[in-house]
Amino acid sequence: MTAEDGRPAHPTTKGRALAGAGILARRPAWLLAAVGLAALVVAFSLDPHASRSAATQVWSPFVLVAGLLLVGLVAERDGLFRVAGFRLARMAPNGVSLFVGAAVLVAVVTAVLNLDTSVVFLTPVLVHAARSRGQDEKPLLYGCLLLSNAGSLLLPGSNLTNLIVAGHLHVSGAAFFIRMAPAWVVAVVVTTTVVGLVERRSLGRSTGQATAPPDPTLGLGLVAVAAVTVLVLVLRSPALPVASVGIVVVAVRLASRRLTWDRAGAVLGLPVLVGLFGVAVTLGALGRSWAGPATVLTHLDAWGTAAVAAGSTLLVNNLPAASLLASRVPPRPYALLVGLDIGPNLFITGSLAWVLWRRAARTADAEPSVARASLLGLLSVPLSMAGAVGILALTGSH
């Protein structure tokens, strides 16, 4: 029996990986949910008005990401992501072109379907794509995580933090796109360059030709992806419409027995979303009743704002950090987003994407190193943040 990359399969190793992923998905997730709900009860008990205001600001991002994850699940089950990765591997003449093509794929999927969707579904695809060519998977594995975070600047739905901050701006997805596109390009290019240079020796080792990809199902998943892309770009508040699309397409797949409740629940990760929602509302209420965070931001320039935002993500995760720092109208919202979106690349505490990435990698029998990913983040984050803030300053969008 062999694995998809041609190497002997190790059922015990894969079993341990899946068991570990299951434990990771259950115990810490439910603990986080309990903490979030407890914090939510305390917040509403102490200051109901501030808590309601915070909940009003942050509920839609969580609903939107739930819808995007469900749409991404159907697209993945239809083979769209897997086929894209394998065709990319087959077309790429060498390891460098494969890496660059993968970077573009990750950036686009992140922008359209959210960074969590990107790491959940593209991580195993890129690992198998690299192995099918006899190439080291590390550049694509670490690139997927770092580019998912850095590439989440482009659209409001690309990152929950964007929606939390953009709630104050009252701009459409198209207007947000115009503002953030230059910074997004810089962040993606810089991150890709840093990872490529550090992992250049791995990129040079490539043997064999990619195997033919399976035929995708061009139907419900493709239509759903197209629909949510239009909704995110056109609507100022796309959360409920996108969630509706996700629920409908998943319901269709469940009814036809092409999807199981367990798989849908695992991808959605409801306990984690509930827990983060509770913490985000609590910190949002704190920011409304305590002027400290808002006062600090008013005394910072764009560079300082991005730096404080990045540091905050490491302390409390980027979603609660966004709720706290954007509890009042931030003076430099786009610079704030640079720190909230790119800063999490520094360490695993920065964003939910890290946890999802490690879980997804283990399903492909890959063992990512948090230390290695953090090292790449330490090298890329200062450069990509500086470039993104710099281009925002030049365009007057900070």
N, C-alpha and C positions, 0 to 999 in steps of 0.2 A: 504494500500500500504506500502510495507516495502523496506528498502534499502538492499544492498547485504549482509551486515553484520547482518541482522535480526532485525535491529532497525527500528522504524518508520521513513519513509522518510519525509523530510521537504522541499517541493518544494520551499518555499520562501527562505529558507536558501541557498539551492542549486542555486536558481536563482540569489540570491545576489552574491554568490561566482563566478558564471560564468560571471555575468555582471562585477564584479570587475576584473576578469581575462581579460575580453575583453578590459576594459579601460586601464589596465596595459599593455596589448599587443599593444594598439593603440597609445595613447598619448605620453607616455615617449619614446616609440620606434621610432615614427616619429620625435620627438624632437631630439633624439640622432642621427638619420639619418641626420637631417638638420645641426646639429652641426658638425658632421663628414665630410659632404660634404663641408661645409663652411671652415673648417680647411684644407681640401684637396686643395681647390682652393687657399687659402692663401699660403700654403706650396709650391705649384707648381709655384706660382707667384714670391715668394722670392728666391727659389733655385730649379729650375727644375731638375738639375742633381741629387742632393741629394734625391729629392722626387721620381724620377724615380727609383733610386737605392733602396730606402726603399720599394716602391711598388713591385719591383721585388722580394724582400725578403719575403714579407708578403702575397702576393696574394694567393699562393698555400695553405697555411693553411686554409684560409677562404673557398676556393673552396672544399677542402677536407672535412671540417666539414659539409658543405652543403650536400655533397654526403652522408656522414655517417648519417645525420639526416633523409634524404629521405629513405635510406635503413632501418633505425630503425623504421620509420613510417610504412613501409610495413610489417616488422617483427612483429610490435605491432598489426597491423590490422589482421594478420594471427593468432594471439593469442599466439605467441611463448613466449613472456615475461610473460603474464598473467598465462599461464599454468605452466611455470617454478616456478613462485611464489607460486601458489596454491599447486602444487605437493610438493614443499619444505615444506609448512605448514602442509600438510597431513602426510608427512614422519617424520617430526621432533617430537621426543618423548616429548620434553618440550620446554619452552620458550628460554632457553639458546642455545639449539641446533638449534632452528629456527633462532635466531639472528646470530649465527656463520655461518649457511648456507646462510643466506641473505647477510652477509658480503662478503662471497666468490662470490656469484652471482653478487653483485654490482661491486666488484673488477674486475671480468672477463669481464663483459659487458663493463665497463669503458675502460679497456685496449684494447678491440677489436673494440668497436663502439663509442668511445669518451665519455668524461664525461657528455657532454650536452645531448647526447642520453640517457645515463644512468638515469639522474635525471628526464628527461621528461617522460620516459616510465616506469621506475621501481618504482618511488615514489608511484603512485596510486596502483600498483600491491602489493607492500609490505604493504601498509596501509590496503588493503582488506584482505591480507593473515593473518595479525595479528588479525583483527577483526573476521575473520572466526573461530578463535580458542578462542574467548573471551579474547584476550590478548591486553594489552595496546600497541598502535601503536607507541608510542614515540621513543623507542629504534631503531626500524627499520626506522622510519621517519627521525630522525636526523642522524642515521648511513648512510643512503643513500646519503645524501649531503656530509658529511665529508669524507666518503670512496670514493665517486666519485672524489673529488679533490685529496685526498691522493693517490688514486689508479691510477692516470693518469700519473704516471712516467714511465710506462713499455714500451710503444711503441711510435714512433713519432706521429702517428695519435690519440693517447689517449687524447691529449691536444693540442690546437692550439699553445700554448707557446713552446711546444717541437719542433714543426716544424719550428717556427721562429728562435729558437736558433740553432737547428740542421742544418739549412741551411748553417751554416759556417763549419760544420763538415764533410760533404760529406761522410756519412756512410749509409749503408743499414739499413732497419728495423731490420734485424736479428742481426747486429752488435750493434745497439742501445739497443736492448733487452738484449744482453749479458752484456753490461755495466751497465744497470739500474736495472736488475732483483733483485739483492741483496737489493738495496735501496728500491725498490718497495715492496718487502716482508716485510722489516722492517717497512715501513710506514703503510702498511695495518694492520699488526699485532698490532702495537702500537696503532693506531687509534681505531681498533676494541676493544682492551683491555680497553682503557680509556672510550669509550662510554659504553661498557658493565658493567664496574665497577660502573660508575656514575648512570646508569639506572638499576642496578641489582634488585632493588625491583620490578620494572615493569616487568622484565623478569621472576620473580618468580610467577607472577599471570597469570595463563592460565587455561581456562576451555573449554571443548568441543573438537570436532574433526573437522578438516578442511573439508569443503564441497568438493565434487568431482569437479575437474576442467573441463572446457569445452574442447572439442577435438580441438587441433590446426590444422591449415591448413599447412601440410608439403609440401611446393611447392616453389613458387617464393621467399617468404621471406627468407626461409632457404637457398636456393641457393645463394641469394644475400649476406647474411651474410657470408657464406663460401667464396664467391668470393672476397669480400672486405678484409676479413681476410688474404687471400693469397696475394692480391695486396699490402696491407700495409706491410706485412712481407718481401716480395720479392723485391719490387721496391724502388728505392731511391726517386723517385718523383711520388707518387701514386695519386696525387690530381685529375688530369684529368680523369684517368681510373676509380677511385672510384666515382667521380661525374657522369661519364657516366653511370655506373651501377645504381646509384640512380635515374637518370633521366629516364632511360629505364624502371625500375621496377615501378616507379610511373606513367609513361605514360601508361603502361599496365593496371594498376589498375584504372586509370582515364577512359581509353577507355572502360573497362568492367563495369564501374559505381560502382566499389567497393570502390571508394575513391572520395572525393570531392575536388575541388580546394580550398575551404575555409580551410579545414582541412590541406591540404598540405602546404598552405601558412602560417597558424598559427604555424605549427611545424617548418617550415623553418626559420621563423622570419627574413625575408630579411631586413627590416629596421634596426634591431639591428646589423646584420652582416655588413651592409653598413656603419652604424655610427661608429662601432668599427674599421672597416677597415680604415676609414678616419682619426680617431684619431691615430691609430697605424702608418699609413704612415707619419703623421705629426710629431709624436715624433721620428720616425725612421730618418726622414730628419734632425730633430734637433740634434739627436745624431751623425749624420755624419758631421754636420757643427760645432758642439761644442764638444770639447774633454773632457768636465767635467765628464760625466758618465764613460767613458772608463778609465780615469785617476784614478777615485775613485776605480774602480774594480781592477786595477793593484796593488794597495796598500793593498788589502784585502786578507786574507787567505780564505780557503773554508768556514769556519764557518761565517766569516764576509760577504762573498759574498751571502750566503744563507739568512742571516739576512736582508741585504739591499734589496735583491730581494723581500722578504716577505713584508717588509715595503712599498716598491714601489707599490705592488699590491693593498694595501689598499688606496693609494692616487689616482691612476689613472686606476685601474683594471689591471689584469695580462696580458692581450693582449697588450695594449699600453706599459705597463712596459717592457715586453719582447722585443718589437720593439725598445724601447729607450736603454735598457741595452745591447742588442745584435746588435746594429747598427754597431758596430765594433766587430771583433773577440774577444769574452770574454776569459780571461785567464783560468777560471775555469767553463766551460760551464755546466757540470753536477751538480756541487754545485749550480750554478745559477738556474737550473731547479728545484732543491729541494725547493728553496724559492718561485719560481714562481708558482709551482704546489700545494704545501702544504700550503703556507702562506695564500692564500685566505680563508682558513677555519676560519680565525680570525674574519672576519666581512663581511657583505653583499656587500660592495664595492669591494671585492677582485676578484670576477669572475662573469661572466654571469650565471654560474650554479646556483647561489643563486636565481636569479630572476626566472629562469625556474623551480627551485625546489618549490618555493612558489606557483607559478601558478599551477603546477602539483598537489601539495598537496590539493589545494582548489577545484580542480575538483573531489577529493575524499571526499569532505566535512571535510577535516582536516584543522586545523588552527595552523600552525607551528609558534613557537616563535623565532624571530630573536635573542632575548636576550639569550634564552636557547641554541640555536645553537652556538652563539658566546662564551658562557661560556664553552661549550664542546670543542670548537676550542682553546680557551685560555689554556685549560688543555692538549689537545692532540698535538697541533702544536709544542711547544718547544721540547717535547719528541720525536715525530716522525721525526722532522727535524734533531735533534741531532743524532738520530739513523741512519738516512739515510746518512747524511754527514759523520758520523763515519765509516760506512761500505764502502762508496766510498773511504775514505782515506785509509782504510785497503787494498782495492783491487787496489788502484792506479788509480782510474777512475775519480777523482774529476776535 
